[in-house]
Amino acid sequence: QVQLVESGGGLVQAGGSLRLSCAASGRLFNLIDVGWYRQAPGKDREWIALVNRDDRPTYLDSMKGRFILSRDGAKNTVYLQMNRVEPEDTAFYYCSARVWELRINTYWGQGTQVTVST
């Protein structure tokens, strides 16, 4: 079992920055990757980025250059640095972890709300 807790969401002005955190705990030794998703009202959940166990990040093309992933292995925490935020970034942000446990299991956090004001 893996537990994920997101934090860092809130209200931010357009053009500003925000850093989201995803703290993982539990059985992480077979962790495959940690990803970030978001879901805006009335829209499907959208994948944003992920970082694998080798610390290699992959981003949705439209996020490249604005959103940056980093990982603190000692704290088992993945960060999503959001820069130059736009009102369209308003959404509930979730992190997920894929873990090999005789099969690939995906765990989700409870999410954190990001609201970008104009």
LINKA-V250999 format. One record per pair of residues at least 6 apart in sequence whose C-alpha atoms are under 8 Angstrom apart, sorted by the first residue. I is the first residue (numbers start at 1). GAP is how many residues later the second one is. D is the distance in Angstrom with one decimal. If there is no record, write none. Layout:
i = [I:I]
gap = [GAP:GAP]
d = [D:D]
//
This chain:
i = [1:1:2:2:2:2:2:2:2:3:3:3:3:3:3:4:4:4:4:4:4:4:4:4:4:4:5:5:5:5:5:5:5:6:6:6:6:6:6:6:6:6:6:7:7:7:7:7:8:8:8:8:8:9:9:9:9:9:9:9:10:10:10:10:11:11:11:11:12:12:12:12:12:13:13:13:13:14:14:14:14:14:14:14:15:15:15:15:16:16:16:17:17:17:17:17:18:18:18:19:19:19:19:20:20:20:20:21:21:21:21:22:22:22:22:22:23:23:23:23:24:24:25:28:30:30:30:31:31:31:31:31:32:32:32:32:32:32:33:33:33:33:33:33:33:34:34:34:34:34:34:34:34:35:35:35:35:35:35:35:35:36:36:36:36:36:36:36:36:36:37:37:37:37:37:37:37:37:37:38:38:38:38:38:38:38:38:39:39:39:39:39:40:40:40:41:47:48:48:48:49:49:49:49:49:50:50:50:50:51:51:51:51:51:55:55:57:57:66:66:66:66:67:67:67:67:68:68:68:68:69:69:69:69:70:70:70:70:71:71:71:72:85:86:87:87:87:87:88:89:89:89:90:90:90:90:91:91:91:92:92:92:92:93:93:93:93:94:94:94:94:94:95:95:95:96:96:96:96:97:97:97:98:98:98:98:99:99]
gap = [25:26:22:23:24:25:26:95:105:21:22:23:104:105:106:18:19:20:21:91:92:93:103:104:105:106:16:17:18:19:104:105:106:14:15:16:17:88:89:103:104:105:106:13:14:15:104:105:10:11:12:13:104:9:10:11:103:104:105:106:102:103:104:105:103:104:105:106:6:102:103:104:105:72:103:104:105:70:71:72:73:102:103:104:68:69:70:71:67:68:69:64:65:66:67:68:63:64:65:60:61:62:63:59:60:61:62:56:57:58:59:55:56:57:73:87:52:53:54:55:52:53:51:71:69:70:71:22:66:67:68:69:20:21:65:66:67:68:17:18:19:20:64:65:66:16:17:18:44:61:62:63:64:12:13:14:15:16:60:61:62:11:12:13:14:44:57:58:59:60:8:9:10:11:12:56:57:58:59:7:8:9:10:53:54:55:56:6:7:52:53:54:50:51:52:50:13:11:12:15:8:9:10:11:20:7:8:9:19:6:7:18:19:20:15:16:12:13:16:17:18:19:13:14:15:16:11:12:13:14:9:10:11:12:8:9:10:11:6:7:8:6:31:30:28:29:30:31:28:25:26:27:23:24:25:26:22:23:24:19:20:21:22:18:19:20:21:14:15:16:17:18:13:14:16:10:11:12:13:9:10:11:6:7:8:9:6:7]
d = [5.8:5.8:6.9:5.7:4.6:5.7:6.9:7.9:6.5:5.7:5.2:6.1:7.2:7.7:7.0:6.3:5.6:4.6:6.6:7.3:7.4:7.9:7.5:6.3:4.6:7.6:7.9:5.5:5.2:6.6:5.3:6.6:7.5:7.0:5.4:4.4:6.4:7.0:6.9:6.3:6.9:5.7:6.0:5.7:5.2:6.6:7.8:6.0:7.3:6.0:4.5:6.1:7.2:7.4:7.6:6.2:5.3:5.2:4.9:7.9:7.9:6.1:5.0:6.1:6.1:4.8:5.9:7.1:7.3:7.7:6.3:5.0:6.2:7.6:5.4:4.8:6.1:6.8:5.3:5.0:6.3:5.7:5.7:5.4:7.2:4.1:5.0:6.4:6.2:5.2:5.7:7.4:5.4:4.4:6.0:6.2:6.1:5.1:6.7:6.6:5.6:4.4:5.9:5.6:5.0:6.4:7.8:6.6:5.8:4.6:6.4:5.4:5.1:6.2:6.3:8.0:7.5:6.0:4.3:6.6:5.5:6.0:7.1:7.3:5.6:5.4:7.3:6.7:7.2:6.1:4.4:6.5:6.0:5.9:7.4:5.4:5.4:6.8:6.6:5.6:4.1:5.7:5.8:5.6:7.4:5.5:5.5:6.4:7.5:6.9:5.6:4.4:6.5:7.6:7.5:5.6:3.9:6.4:5.5:5.2:6.4:6.3:5.5:5.4:6.1:7.8:7.0:5.7:4.4:6.4:6.5:5.3:4.4:5.2:7.3:5.7:5.1:6.1:7.8:5.5:5.3:6.6:7.1:5.9:5.4:4.3:5.9:4.3:6.1:5.2:5.2:6.5:6.5:4.2:6.3:7.0:7.2:6.0:5.3:7.0:7.0:5.5:4.2:5.9:7.5:5.6:5.4:6.6:7.5:4.2:6.3:7.1:7.8:7.9:7.7:7.0:6.5:8.0:6.2:5.0:6.4:7.8:6.6:5.5:4.6:6.0:8.0:5.7:5.0:6.7:7.1:5.6:4.8:6.3:5.8:5.2:6.7:8.0:5.9:4.4:6.1:6.3:7.0:6.3:7.4:4.8:6.1:6.6:7.7:7.5:7.4:6.7:7.8:5.4:4.6:5.4:6.1:5.6:6.6:6.2:5.6:4.4:6.1:5.3:5.2:6.1:7.0:7.0:6.0:6.8:4.3:6.6:6.0:5.7:7.0:6.6:5.4:4.5:6.4:5.6:5.2:6.6:6.3:5.6:4.5:6.4:5.3:6.4]
//
